[in-house]
């Protein structure tokens, strides 16, 4: 089975914010590399999204949520937080791993 992917507005805003930060604090090319890599990582969820573990916040929300990590080092990882509804993976958040857990 191949899943569709929808990046929800909250995740889109978080991605734009991260790209803006990387553009200002690193470089436009670093921001572009990060963004392209993120999209490739998200695209891997088209197949077997259930391979990803439950997100730490899973017990706090009414819907099952999972996470996929993106980044090269422990300090610079982002959490791709998503849920699966029928044949669609919904990307809910893309948060830096240093941020606190989501609050319901």
C-alpha positions in Angstrom: 0.0 0.0 0.0 1.2 3.5 -0.8 0.0 6.3 1.5 -0.9 9.8 0.5 0.8 12.6 2.4 -0.8 15.8 3.6 1.3 18.5 5.3 -1.1 20.3 7.6 -1.0 24.1 8.0 0.6 24.0 11.4 3.5 21.8 10.1 3.8 24.1 7.0 4.2 27.1 9.3 6.8 25.3 11.4 8.8 24.3 8.3 8.7 27.9 6.9 9.9 29.2 10.3 12.8 26.7 10.4 13.8 27.5 6.8 13.7 31.2 7.6 15.9 30.7 10.7 18.4 28.6 8.8 18.5 31.2 6.0 19.3 33.9 8.5 21.6 32.0 10.8 23.4 29.7 8.4 22.9 30.4 4.7 20.2 30.2 2.0 21.9 27.1 0.5 22.0 25.4 3.9 18.3 26.2 4.3 17.5 24.7 0.9 19.5 21.6 1.7 17.7 21.2 5.0 14.3 21.7 3.3 14.9 19.3 0.5 16.2 16.6 2.9 13.1 17.1 5.1 10.8 16.6 2.1 12.6 13.5 1.1 12.4 12.2 4.7 8.7 12.9 4.8 8.3 11.1 1.5 9.6 7.9 3.0 6.3 7.8 5.0 4.5 6.8 1.8 5.5 3.3 2.5 5.3 1.7 5.9 4.6 4.7 8.2 3.8 2.3 11.0 7.5 1.5 11.2 7.9 4.8 13.2 7.5 4.7 17.0 4.8 6.4 18.9 5.5 10.1 19.7 6.1 10.8 23.4 2.8 12.7 23.5 0.8 9.8 22.2 -0.9 9.1 25.5 -2.0 12.7 25.9 -4.0 13.0 22.7 -7.2 11.3 21.4 -5.6 10.2 18.2 -2.5 8.0 17.7 0.5 10.0 16.8 3.9 8.8 15.6 7.2 10.5 15.0 10.1 10.3 12.5 13.4 12.0 13.3 15.2 14.2 10.8 18.7 15.6 11.2 22.3 14.5 11.3 23.2 15.1 14.9 21.4 14.6 18.2 21.5 18.4 18.8 20.0 19.3 15.4 17.2 16.8 15.1 13.6 17.7 14.2 10.6 15.6 15.0 8.2 14.9 12.2 5.0 14.2 14.1 2.2 12.6 12.2 -1.0 10.5 12.3 -2.3 8.0 9.9 -6.0 8.2 8.8 -7.0 5.4 6.5 -4.7 5.7 3.4 -3.3 9.2 4.3 -0.4 10.3 6.5 -1.1 13.7 8.0 2.0 15.6 9.0 0.9 17.6 12.1 4.1 19.2 13.4 7.7 19.5 12.5 9.4 20.5 15.8 13.0 20.9 16.9 13.8 18.1 19.3 15.0 20.6 21.9 11.5 22.0 22.2 9.2 20.8 25.0 6.6 18.1 24.2 3.3 19.1 22.7 0.5 20.1 25.1 -2.9 18.8 24.2 
